[in-house]
């Protein structure tokens, strides 16, 4: 049984940036809206919120402790430092899966630049942290364009999560940058529940309410 004011919630949000040189990077269209909406909903319940955020243009949620990061590696180190103390961990961040194999110290001139980019994988933050999961309730997100249920369930198992919130990116008004979304929640007991279409702020409240029930 947890007292609301003692619940510590770690949230990752937004995109990461993986630089090729000082002026160019690989990233994705994530705006951080879902993660920030979840932070606001958790704060409304009186939870302590650690928000590890990639670069976004959103106001800092009042009452959260914000940890700004840029790259996947920085996000990993910050989340790693906060994970053991959290009760609930929600990983909404759209972490870049690849980074350039090297980042040049000076801007590369286009006249001499190679047009082939060598990449290497970034660390899977969620999978790395859940390897040492104890009593935490861990929520992963899944961004999919096909086979939503199969892919989401595979991530639930592979990343040792209690819940996966799956986005079908092909649905109108869903996914990156939109204010609305439709999500399906898949749990380890085999059940699922679809929420929306609704504003991300409303979906965030519903997801946090379900997590509050799990921790009650
Ligand atoms: N995630 C993470 N670290 C990564 C990649 C993803 O922590 N390097 C987390 C995301 O925050 C999300 C979950 O893993 O909670 C699933 O992310 P998603 O992009 O849907 O899947 P991937 O694991 O990247 O797999 P794929 O791109 O093959 O679908």
Boltz pocket constraint, residues with backbone or C-beta under 6 A from the ligand:
constraints:
  - pocket:
      binder: B
      contacts: [[A, 12], [A, 72], [A, 91], [A, 92], [A, 93], [A, 94], [A, 95], [A, 96], [A, 97], [A, 122], [A, 123], [A, 124], [A, 125], [A, 126], [A, 127], [A, 139], [A, 140], [A, 141], [A, 142], [A, 143], [A, 144], [A, 155]]
      max_distance: 6.0
